[in-house]
Amino acid sequence: MEELKNIQKEKLPNHIGLILDGNRRWARKNNLDPNLGHLEGYRNLRDRLFDFYDAGIRYVTVYALSLENARKRSPDELKYIYKIIYAAVDSVKKESIIRDEKIKINFIGRLHLLPEDVRKKLKELTDFTRNSDQAFLNVCIMYDGQEEIVDAIKRLIKEGVDPEKINRELVKNYLHTKDFPELDYIIRTGMEDGARISGFLLWDASYAEFKFRDDYWPDYTKEMMIEDLMEYVNRNRRKGE
């Protein structure tokens, strides 16, 4: 982490997006039940998040479960994922670093599609971190970037907003990420066959830099994180200029 400590903070990304791909493939590669890939993915996320915050990143958004993936998963697999969520909430509430670093956690997406008990569990964590204000974590569950924009448009129409007053700033205020800045950097693991973001924060990703790795998420290490952040620092961000 010494390499990052010598870098001016403004050169690091302010908001990072993580697309956690490859958990099930990691499990198959290791001759394990695919569900154990989700569990190992969660464990690795917990460790890497603290590394990102320790490096000075203030905002992180994680693509945990897309609407499309939720539709494809079997009821048993979804049940296992929800079980991990339950355990994760209880575990995170006990983490002293959450309190010490004042990390505010929020969940975004069509949460009404989740079972009621899961929604209540997520609310426990958002309530627990409500007053935190030093670092921020968005977790995308039942999320799709196109649907997020559709939902924003519907709200604009329902509220009778004058079309002439609609601009980019106003639309942003109707998105799930209204309290987050735009994305600076998106890191996606498990990309063995191309380069996609699969509907991840489409509005906020307009000028983001991208890093695609073929490593599966459970194999994503602290060293890889440092390497990716150093690569970002050395890029020439034009942002449309």
Summary of the structure (lengths in Angstrom):
residues: 241
radius of gyration: 18.0
end to end distance: 31.7
largest distance: 57.5
contacts: 713
relative contact order: 0.19
helix: 50%
strand: 15%
